[in-house]
Amino acid sequence: MTPKKRFIAGAKCTKCNALDRVVLMTTPDDEWIECVECGASERRPTSIDQLENTVTNSPSKADEVGVVQFKPLR
């Protein structure tokens, strides 16, 4: 199956700093971003343990940031 591609407006590549060159790639089972300029890619954390590690490092409960995943309406 071919991944669905969506450009992320205003996003900057973490590797080459190219602006507006980051694409969100989605399949029914996976989601990741890729830079069309340099080819760098990143995947989202796949387990709750990875998400908890990023949140527990925050200074206080009130300052926690959560991950929100938007699904297309169909």
N, C-alpha and C positions, 0 to 999 in steps of 0.2 A: 504494500500500500504506500502511495506517495504521501509524504507529510504535507500538511497545510501550512503555508507560509504567510506571516503577517509582519510587516515592518513596524517597529516601535518608534514612534515619532519622538525626537529629542533625546533618544538613548545614545550613550557614548560607549564604545568598545573599551573594555577594561585592559586590553592588551595593547592595541595600536592607537587608542583615543580617537578613532574615526567617528564623527557625528552622523547620525541618521543612517547607519549601515548595519544596524542590528536587527535580525529577523527572529521572530518567535516561531518555532517549528512545533507542530502538534500532530500526534497520531492518537488513535483511541487509547493506547497504552502508555504514552510517554509525552513529555513536554521538555523542550530545551531551547536555548537561544544560540544563534550563530552570527558571527560577523562576516558579511559578504566581502569585506575588504581584505582581511588577513586570515580568515578561516577559523578563528578562535571560537570555542563553544563551551557552554556551561549547562549543567543539568540542575534541576531543582532537587532539594533533598527528598529522598524517597521514604524515609521512615520517621516515625514520631520521635525517636531518640535523637536524630540529627536536628530536628526542629527544637526540641527541648534544650539541647546544648546551646543553641544560639540565643534562646530567650533567657536562660538562667544566668547568663553572663551580664545581664543588664543590672544597673544599680538598684532599682526598686521595682516593686510590682506595678506601680502607677505608670512607669516609663516603658513597660513592655511593648514590643512591636510584634504583631502576628503576621503570618503569611496568609494572604487572601488569594484564592484562585477563582478567576472569573470563567464561567462556562457560557458559551454562546446560547442564545435563546433559539430553540427550534421546536 
